[in-house]
Amino acid sequence: MNPLWTQQLAGLTEKGKQLLDDWWLQNKDKCKTLLAKTGVVPGMLSVLCLSAALQLTNQWQVVVDGKVLGAVKDPAVITSFVEELNTANKADYESASLLNEVKIARSHGIAVMPAEELKLVLADTLEWGIDGAVITIGDQEVVALADVSSAQSVIESLKDKVKEQLTRLYKNFNIVSIDIKEELAVVEKPVAISELVDEQTATAMLLSTRRPQQRAIVSRSYNRSVPEAPTVAAESAEQALVNIEAKVEVTETKTVPYKTEYVNDSSLYKGEKKTVTKGQNGTDEIVTLVTLVNGEVVDSQVKSITRTKEPVNQVIKQGTKIPVVSGSGRFVWPTQGTISSRYGYRWGKMHQAIDIAAAAGTAIVAADSGVVTYAGWRGDYGLMVEIDHGNGYVTRYGHCSQVLVSKGAKVTRGQLIAKVGRTGNATGNHLHFEVIYQGAHKDPLSFLR
Ligand SMILES: [Zn+2]
């Protein structure tokens, strides 16, 4: 029996004395250990009798770090509960020790609460500490781990984490450098179990741009094997605790699209297309020096672009040939009348046509089938029609009073195309009729029989 206790216990009931004795036997080792420990804030679990002279009551108040948590009838329930917690923590961490000072003392005047309720309050209040380690950045302690080796491996894992991020971001890259900007250190020191995080969480905390809340409020449980993950404060998006700058050379292949060239081809009809060369895309290899901080790109500079494959332009021939209704090569008289002027020199000037005099409004027909290539006013011709017969022959009909076809129209031999008149340079109503073969004028009479 502790002599201090003997003194304090004077005046207690036999039952109370027995309780305290039992408790002391159960807890004295722990009390001594806690008191002997350096570094850890010495916790203390003791039962005090405030005054032997006090009226003896059958209730006990539980005081943690000087603050009364509540009162119960049976202090043994509380002491054994604290011991249970202690055992559970020790099972997880050999060096675990209570950080709070717990006193159980006689009390009166405080309403007694159910022991189970007080247990919950205690579980939330009491903290155990261990000989752990903290990672420091400069003189700031940023994260607590169970031991020095865990803390060291967290620091070592930071660069690996960055490499992982890079692998997710790029297919083909070379790491130029990875630098941790901050001065990180591991300090061995006592830490509260509730502050401990596992290595993975510690790594995430150090790299995250979001700060974990200073202290997550969680109800403690016996089972401490899984440390609580820090709750992330949603609103703060500050700079990360640790900034890791990675410089990487990223190689990317980019498609160089082919171009399409159109080449006119007179052997193809207008609207017809023919692919002569099929287009093929080329490729460029682009090497970019990318600087990332914690996986975020902060700078990017193209170092080189190498054409690894030239694109092949697509070549498409497009037709220009106007489709014609091919003429027969035989001509009909384009109008009814009398020849007023023949092909040849006339007053010292070459007349490249025949003139057929007829009354105004007399029908003019196509001498052969073909496509109208001109229909309208044309200088000295006045109103005229030009027909391409598609076989090398072109015919012209001048001085018309009226043109009845339009450019592009297909006409057949003998089809009405215009009416006789005296438009343009003409002295009387007549048809000026020309025959052109492969660009050269011919005497129309040699075709008309
Ligand atoms: Zn003429």
Residues whose N, C-alpha, C, O or C-beta is under 5 A from the ligand:
A	BS01	ZN	A353 I354 D355 H432
